[in-house]
């Protein structure tokens, strides 16, 4: 299995994270993915090649890995799970745009984008707040799934564009739960110690 | 004192930043279940301690690993209360640096202290003093409230259950006004005491505690005497509606 990615690429992070959570062996090939993603054309990482199959983008790679190696990581609640997964891995999702522009441009995010990103984090907190009352501690069921993996790559990097999670208690509780899963790995911007 | 979080918002081993009257404060809970609140500033290089991490009952700065905890003689081993998150009286635990990883054999200098603020847990919330001498809880949140029932409920039901916290991009008077005009369905206001607003319905009370963050934003920490999950979920939606309404009118 070969993963084309970049250390600083938040799109590839969920794929590395799931590979680590599942203890799967793979080779990494570093590509210059972030500048490409910024320009909005060309190959967009990550690209996962697994024998005869290949997956482009985080959502496809997460689905491929869980379907082939760990079906228990597929969303138990496909409705909200699929909808969260497509939002969280959409390049236009405000938190992901805000991070990319904050880290890789001199101008930074345009006015309003960071505020919009904070509102999307607030949506995640609202969802988890209500879910906790139903005993649902994860985004798509009673177990962590690939939706949580994708969500961590969003919520765990909010400091990159200057948003803290102080106002989002349910999201903070979920982050602590997620970080406690065996095989968890950080990326640059995600503190090693928490 | 100022409410800064529901008790469950800061679990054992967790830390968060907040703001008390415009001052950045780190709120954290040790493995011993005790909540602490300190100025959010490492005395070494000024890093925010709320970026750090809790191990056992120390908070470590993420920058150079200086670890801080209660003064050894501040009596952290004894506590009044009833387990993690249970009610505790207002008190200040002086805090200082306990270890510097670059100099493992060294006794940390006595001037390496952090400014500790009074902390209490009451009504299922963490309260922090606005200064070292502020240990005043709203009357209805004080220790006598526990004996009489939540916030003057006085009807034998002294347990409160978490609803949620909401933070709004509006100052605290606007949040207070919005909560008081958009009542929880089927309730009326029966008491106002300092930061507290108490709403009463046929068989439940809802208590909102307003946190003035001092930076043009405010938070409401909400609990209820109703243990029912469905009822609490609907109160969550009410709180989110109030928040979203305020956010909509706050946008220039």
Interface residues (C-beta under 8 A of the other chain):
Chain A: X126 X129 X130 X133 X134 X159 X164 X165 X166 X167 X169 X170 X172 X173 X176 X191 X193 X194
Chain B: X5 X6 X8 X9 X11 X13 X14 X16 X17 X18 X50 X51 X53 X60 X62 X164 X165 X167 X219 X229 X230 X232 X233 X236 X237 X240
